Amino acid sequence: MSRPGSSLDGKGVNQNGDPGGHLSVRTESHTAAAAGPETRLLFTFKTDSQARKVQLTGREYYSEEGKTFELRLTGKIKQQLTSDPTLRPEYPSPLGLTEFTQRATEVTLGKSCRAVMENRVLGVQTPGFTAAVRLGAELLRHWHDASVAWYGPVYLSSPYSLRGIFQAAGIQDIHEYYYWDDKQRAVCLEKLLEDLERAPERSVVVLSASAHYPTGADLTQKQWALVIQLILRRRLFPLFVLPTQALCYGDLERDAWPVQYCASQGMELLCAQSFSHCFGLYGEAVGHLLCVLRQSSLLLSLRYQADTIVRSLWARPSVGGAHVVATVLSNPAHLVEWQAEVKRIVERCMLIREILRERLRLLGTPGCWDHLTQQGGLYCCAGLNGQQVDFLSKSRHVYLLPSGCLNVSAINGHNLDYIAESIHLALTTSL
């Protein structure tokens, strides 16, 4: 059984091998020692004095130059908004910019969604993806009964990145269900369904709608139908996550298909999203929590709860990045230009997968590497074991997650051959 872990925050790290920014060993070493494996891995990379080193664990999208970048359209819209005399500096609503939440809801559920037409949907702007998950966790505590607090259970497919968020909301009963299988190098649907079948009623199941983090392996639409059917029958509650929406298929709505399907079945659900990746707004943390209710009569109460919780957590989100997203999604011409940029990002990630697979084949690397191109999005699971991952970091200075997962976009023309050779050596050298 495989339980892939979460990744690091790779900000400021040049993926060609140059650490971006100074790290004080004296001030950081104690923190790294006390933190989780991901933080310790980042600390190790930054303190590695080897000139040729590669960090493949960041969460952001990296360009061919190995750095995060802002989409051209995003920069252009920012300049337009800065010079717009009609925009006044003012506090937004605690629930965020209305135009942004409306557009985010539309591109996720679709304009013709029955829940939208029946006024059973609430959208809340949040300062990033993790804030959306946190707000969702807080709302779930009193979702079924306002007078009695709910404390779980919650089921995760990859516990390390979200477990702490639920715990911070007071939910301690956290489990994980089977997802990635190392032997099959794919999602194991049979064991996934077995685990969810045993979950108690009203359990919350966290589901990756697309570009699963950190494996990049997703369910097919037929498999999704089986999972949703089980959730309905067992009376479980789905919380979808879309941290890199649009970067799997290059289309916001297609990436959100499982959410749309679930809503079409008349189910209540939550969906935590981020628009930071697909717009290059990493410094602005543009998140969104989508709430779909069974009845429109519950909307006012939910809005009041969300408002109260937000005021105690972050008071109000910033609107700069949300203005950019709303402007693009509201303008057909901007939308076409934005989609073209995103499509190039998706195509580059798939090309990297194909080239890496071919390099490994030409090197005669043991095993089949077709799974690299069967996954999607920014991340993938290479299928390496713990010893092989250790070999890469210690002998080749190539850093992957302990589970063997990596950020595909961090591979580029400068380091691809070195990475392929390193993986080959990890599988052929006696460890």
C-alpha distance (Angstrom), angle and dihedral (degrees) to the residues before:
residue distance angle dihedral
M1 . . .
S2 3.76 . .
R3 3.79 126.3 .
P4 3.82 108.2 -176.6
G5 3.78 115.0 -153.5
S6 3.76 133.2 -139.0
S7 3.76 127.4 -89.5
L8 3.72 139.3 -120.3
D9 3.72 133.3 -94.4
G10 3.78 98.9 -106.1
K11 3.81 97.7 -172.2
G12 3.73 115.2 145.2
V13 3.78 95.3 15.3
N14 3.78 118.4 122.1
Q15 3.81 107.3 -138.2
N16 3.79 91.6 -147.1
G17 3.78 85.4 72.1
D18 3.79 107.5 -86.2
P19 3.78 118.3 120.6
G20 3.77 110.2 -129.9
G21 3.78 109.9 -139.4
H22 3.77 136.8 7.2
L23 3.77 121.6 -74.7
S24 3.77 119.0 -162.0
V25 3.79 109.2 -139.6
R26 3.79 92.0 -161.0
T27 3.79 94.7 53.5
E28 3.81 98.4 35.3
S29 3.81 104.3 40.3
H30 3.81 95.8 77.4
T31 3.80 91.7 47.6
A32 3.81 92.2 49.3
A33 3.79 92.5 49.1
A34 3.79 91.8 51.8
A35 3.81 95.7 42.9
G36 3.79 131.6 80.9
P37 3.82 126.6 -79.5
E38 3.82 93.4 -91.3
T39 3.80 93.9 56.3
R40 3.81 91.1 44.7
L41 3.80 89.6 51.5
L42 3.80 92.4 52.8
F43 3.80 90.2 47.8
T44 3.82 90.3 51.2
F45 3.79 91.6 50.2
K46 3.79 94.0 49.7
T47 3.79 92.5 49.0
D48 3.81 93.5 45.0
S49 3.82 106.1 112.6
Q50 3.80 94.0 -162.3
A51 3.81 110.3 120.3
R52 3.79 93.8 -145.8
K53 3.78 105.0 56.3
V54 3.78 131.1 134.8
Q55 3.78 130.2 -154.4
L56 3.82 113.2 -154.7
T57 3.79 100.3 167.7
G58 3.82 106.0 80.7
R59 3.78 119.8 119.9
E60 3.79 98.0 -143.0
Y61 3.78 128.0 87.3
Y62 3.81 110.4 -100.6
S63 3.79 124.5 -155.2
E64 3.81 126.3 -134.1
E65 3.82 86.7 -89.1
G66 3.80 89.1 59.5
K67 3.79 97.3 -111.6
T68 3.77 136.7 107.1
F69 3.77 112.8 -105.7
E70 3.78 142.3 -174.3
L71 3.79 120.0 -112.8
R72 3.78 112.0 -108.5
L73 3.80 92.1 -123.2
T74 3.80 90.8 50.4
G75 3.80 90.8 55.9
K76 3.78 91.3 47.2
I77 3.82 93.4 50.6
K78 3.79 90.9 48.0
Q79 3.79 90.3 56.1
Q80 3.79 91.4 48.4
L81 3.79 92.6 50.0
T82 3.81 91.6 48.2
S83 3.80 90.9 56.8
D84 3.83 95.4 41.3
P85 3.84 106.8 115.1
T86 3.82 92.5 -162.5
L87 3.80 93.7 64.7
R88 3.79 111.6 91.8
P89 3.81 126.0 -167.4
E90 3.77 104.8 -111.2
Y91 3.77 139.9 140.7
P92 3.81 114.1 -90.9
S93 3.77 123.7 -137.6
P94 3.83 113.7 -82.7
L95 3.81 85.9 -112.6
G96 3.79 91.2 56.1
L97 3.78 140.4 -120.0
T98 3.81 108.1 -17.6
E99 3.79 95.9 -146.6
F100 3.80 90.5 51.5
T101 3.82 95.1 50.2
Q102 3.80 90.8 47.1
R103 3.80 93.3 51.4
A104 3.81 92.9 42.8
T105 3.80 89.4 52.5
E106 3.81 92.9 48.1
V107 3.81 95.8 51.1
T108 3.80 91.2 47.4
L109 3.80 102.5 43.1
G110 3.80 100.4 20.0
K111 3.80 127.1 -116.5
S112 3.79 92.7 -93.2
C113 3.82 95.3 52.2
R114 3.80 110.2 136.4
A115 3.81 92.6 -139.6
V116 3.83 90.1 57.3
M117 3.80 92.9 48.4
E118 3.81 90.6 48.2
N119 3.83 91.8 51.0
R120 3.81 94.0 -118.1
V121 3.82 96.8 129.5
L122 3.79 131.8 91.3
G123 3.79 123.2 -172.6
V124 3.81 122.0 -164.7
Q125 3.80 125.1 -171.0
T126 3.80 112.1 -135.6
P127 3.83 134.7 -174.2
G128 3.78 93.6 -103.6
F129 3.79 140.1 -37.2
T130 3.80 98.6 -66.4
A131 3.81 89.9 51.6
A132 3.81 88.4 55.0
V133 3.82 89.9 52.8
R134 3.81 90.6 47.5
L135 3.81 92.7 50.9
G136 3.80 89.6 47.8
A137 3.80 90.6 51.6
E138 3.80 91.1 50.3
L139 3.82 92.2 49.6
L140 3.81 91.7 48.5
R141 3.79 91.7 59.9
H142 3.82 89.7 74.3
W143 3.80 100.7 19.4
H144 3.81 97.5 114.8
D145 3.80 100.0 28.0
A146 3.81 123.9 18.6
S147 3.82 91.8 -160.3
V148 3.82 97.5 51.8
A149 3.80 124.5 55.1
W150 3.81 117.7 -131.6
Y151 3.81 118.2 -143.2
G152 3.78 103.7 -179.6
P153 2.90 160.1 -143.2
V154 3.81 102.1 -123.1
Y155 3.82 121.1 -178.8
L156 3.81 119.7 -151.4
S157 3.80 130.8 -174.6
S158 3.82 91.3 -154.2
P159 3.79 110.1 21.4
Y160 3.77 105.3 -175.3
S161 3.80 100.3 74.9
L162 3.83 98.9 44.3
R163 3.79 105.5 24.9
G164 3.81 93.0 86.2
I165 3.81 92.2 50.3
F166 3.80 92.3 57.1
Q167 3.79 91.1 43.9
A168 3.81 90.0 52.7
A169 3.82 87.2 56.0
G170 3.81 90.0 54.7
I171 3.82 96.6 -100.9
Q172 3.80 108.4 131.0
D173 3.81 102.3 160.4
I174 3.81 97.8 91.7
H175 3.79 127.1 156.9
E176 3.78 136.4 170.1
Y177 3.76 129.6 -130.5
Y178 3.79 126.3 -147.6
Y179 3.79 113.2 -91.7
W180 3.81 120.2 143.6
D181 3.79 119.0 43.3
D182 3.82 115.8 -156.1
K183 3.79 94.6 -156.3
Q184 3.80 95.4 50.0
R185 3.80 91.6 35.0
A186 3.79 87.1 -141.8
V187 3.79 142.3 78.0
C188 3.81 111.4 -63.0
L189 3.81 101.5 -140.9
E190 3.81 94.8 179.7
K191 3.81 94.8 58.6
L192 3.81 91.6 39.1
L193 3.81 90.2 57.5
E194 3.80 91.4 44.8
D195 3.80 91.4 55.6
L196 3.82 93.8 47.3
E197 3.81 91.1 46.0
R198 3.81 87.9 63.3
A199 3.81 94.5 49.0
P200 3.83 114.2 110.8
E201 3.80 120.0 -113.7
R202 3.82 114.9 -81.1
S203 3.79 91.5 24.9
V204 3.79 112.7 147.7
V205 3.80 114.7 -124.4
V206 3.80 116.3 -160.5
L207 3.81 108.7 -146.3
S208 3.79 129.2 -172.4
A209 3.81 106.3 -135.6
S210 3.82 93.3 -161.2
A211 3.82 142.1 -16.4
H212 3.81 92.2 30.8
Y213 3.78 112.8 -139.1
P214 2.96 121.2 -99.9
T215 3.83 102.3 -1.8
G216 3.82 102.2 45.1
A217 3.83 87.7 -141.3
D218 3.81 115.5 131.1
L219 3.78 137.2 -174.1
T220 3.79 119.7 -106.4
Q221 3.80 119.0 -118.9
K222 3.82 90.1 -103.3
Q223 3.79 90.2 52.0
W224 3.79 90.6 47.8
A225 3.80 89.7 54.7
L226 3.81 89.9 56.3
V227 3.81 92.8 47.8
I228 3.82 93.2 48.5
Q229 3.80 90.3 47.0
L230 3.81 89.9 54.7
I231 3.81 91.9 46.7
L232 3.80 90.3 52.9
R233 3.81 93.8 46.6
R234 3.81 94.7 45.8
R235 3.84 92.4 42.4
L236 3.77 94.0 -124.0
F237 3.80 123.9 158.1
P238 3.84 120.0 -121.2
L239 3.80 121.1 -141.9
F240 3.80 108.4 -176.2
V241 3.78 122.7 -158.3
L242 3.82 125.0 -154.3
P243 3.82 106.5 173.3
T244 3.83 93.7 156.9
Q245 3.80 101.9 29.7
A246 3.84 114.1 -179.4
L247 3.81 94.1 16.6
C248 3.81 94.6 94.0
Y249 3.81 101.2 55.9
G250 3.80 99.7 3.1
D251 3.78 91.7 -112.6
L252 3.82 127.8 96.6
E253 3.80 95.7 -148.1
R254 3.80 96.5 43.3
D255 3.80 91.3 51.0
A256 3.81 87.7 53.3
W257 3.83 96.1 48.7
P258 3.85 95.0 117.4
V259 3.82 89.4 54.2
Q260 3.80 91.1 50.4
Y261 3.80 91.4 47.7
C262 3.78 92.0 49.9
A263 3.82 91.8 49.6
S264 3.82 90.4 48.1
Q265 3.81 88.1 60.7
G266 3.79 89.8 60.5
M267 3.79 93.5 -109.4
E268 3.78 127.3 149.4
L269 3.79 113.8 -125.0
L270 3.78 148.1 155.4
C271 3.78 126.0 -131.4
A272 3.82 123.9 -167.6
Q273 3.80 112.9 -158.4
S274 3.78 141.7 178.7
F275 3.80 128.0 -154.9
S276 3.80 93.4 -178.5
H277 3.82 95.1 91.8
C278 3.79 99.2 46.5
F279 3.81 93.5 45.9
G280 3.81 98.6 36.3
L281 3.81 90.5 -118.6
Y282 3.80 96.9 139.4
G283 3.80 94.9 142.7
E284 3.80 93.1 50.0
A285 3.81 102.1 52.6
V286 3.80 102.3 -143.9
G287 3.79 108.3 -169.5
H288 3.79 135.5 161.3
L289 3.80 136.3 -163.9
L290 3.79 115.5 -153.3
C291 3.81 117.2 -160.1
V292 3.82 121.7 -168.7
L293 3.82 116.0 -169.0
R294 3.78 132.6 -163.4
Q295 3.79 93.4 -131.1
S296 3.80 132.2 30.2
S297 3.83 89.2 -140.3
L298 3.83 88.5 72.9
L299 3.81 94.8 55.5
L300 3.81 97.9 86.6
S301 3.80 92.4 50.6
L302 3.81 91.7 48.1
R303 3.79 91.3 48.9
Y304 3.81 90.2 52.9
Q305 3.82 91.8 48.8
A306 3.79 92.3 48.6
D307 3.80 91.8 48.0
T308 3.81 91.4 50.8
I309 3.81 93.7 48.1
V310 3.80 94.1 45.9
R311 3.82 92.2 51.6
S312 3.81 89.3 55.9
L313 3.83 95.3 45.7
W314 3.82 109.2 37.8
A315 3.83 104.9 -17.5
R316 3.81 95.1 -143.7
P317 3.80 135.8 3.1
S318 3.80 121.2 -123.6
V319 3.79 113.2 -104.3
G320 3.82 103.7 -153.3
G321 3.79 97.1 92.1
A322 3.81 92.6 35.6
H323 3.83 89.7 56.1
V324 3.82 89.3 54.4
V325 3.82 93.4 50.1
A326 3.81 93.6 44.6
T327 3.82 91.6 48.5
V328 3.79 92.4 52.8
L329 3.80 95.8 44.0
S330 3.83 91.3 47.9
N331 3.80 96.0 52.4
P332 3.84 118.6 68.0
A333 3.81 93.2 -155.3
H334 3.81 92.5 49.9
L335 3.79 89.6 46.0
V336 3.80 92.5 55.5
E337 3.81 91.3 49.0
W338 3.80 91.8 47.1
Q339 3.81 92.7 48.5
A340 3.81 90.0 52.8
E341 3.81 91.1 54.1
V342 3.79 92.6 47.1
K343 3.80 91.1 47.5
R344 3.81 89.6 56.4
I345 3.81 89.9 52.9
V346 3.81 91.9 50.6
E347 3.81 92.4 46.1
R348 3.81 91.7 49.9
C349 3.81 91.5 52.2
M350 3.80 91.2 49.9
L351 3.82 91.3 47.1
I352 3.81 89.8 52.9
R353 3.81 89.3 52.5
E354 3.80 91.6 50.4
I355 3.80 94.5 47.3
L356 3.81 93.0 46.7
R357 3.81 90.5 50.1
E358 3.81 90.5 50.0
R359 3.83 92.8 47.1
L360 3.80 90.5 52.7
R361 3.80 90.5 48.3
L362 3.81 92.4 51.0
L363 3.80 90.8 48.7
G364 3.79 89.2 54.3
T365 3.81 91.9 -120.3
P366 3.83 109.9 -179.4
G367 3.78 117.5 -105.3
C368 3.78 136.9 26.5
W369 3.80 116.6 -66.6
D370 3.79 100.2 -170.7
H371 3.79 90.1 112.5
L372 3.82 88.8 74.2
T373 3.80 90.7 69.8
Q374 3.80 94.6 37.0
Q375 3.81 90.5 65.2
G376 3.79 124.5 72.3
G377 3.78 143.7 -153.8
L378 3.79 128.6 32.6
Y379 3.79 97.5 -41.8
C380 3.76 138.1 59.3
C381 3.77 139.8 174.8
A382 3.80 110.2 -125.8
G383 3.79 93.1 -163.7
L384 3.80 96.5 -121.8
N385 3.79 121.9 147.5
G386 3.78 127.3 -129.0
Q387 3.80 95.1 -93.2
Q388 3.79 91.9 51.4
V389 3.81 91.9 48.5
D390 3.82 89.5 50.6
F391 3.80 90.1 50.2
L392 3.80 90.7 53.0
S393 3.80 93.8 52.0
K394 3.81 98.5 40.1
S395 3.81 101.6 36.5
R396 3.79 103.2 26.4
H397 3.82 102.2 22.9
V398 3.80 91.4 -127.9
Y399 3.80 110.1 139.6
L400 3.81 122.0 -149.8
L401 3.78 130.3 161.8
P402 3.84 113.8 -84.6
S403 3.82 88.1 -106.5
G404 3.81 91.7 58.6
C405 3.80 93.6 -106.8
L406 3.79 123.0 137.3
N407 3.80 145.9 177.9
V408 3.81 107.2 -100.9
S409 3.81 94.4 -158.4
A410 3.83 90.2 61.4
I411 3.81 87.8 69.4
N412 3.79 113.5 87.3
G413 3.80 142.9 156.9
H414 3.81 90.9 -79.0
N415 3.80 97.0 57.0
L416 3.82 108.6 18.1
D417 3.81 97.0 96.4
Y418 3.80 91.4 45.6
I419 3.81 91.1 50.5
A420 3.81 92.6 48.2
E421 3.81 91.4 49.0
S422 3.80 90.4 47.7
I423 3.81 92.9 51.8
H424 3.80 89.3 47.7
L425 3.80 91.2 52.3
A426 3.81 91.3 46.5
L427 3.81 89.2 58.8
T428 3.81 98.3 39.9
T429 3.82 102.9 38.1
S430 3.80 118.4 88.9
L431 3.79 103.7 -112.5
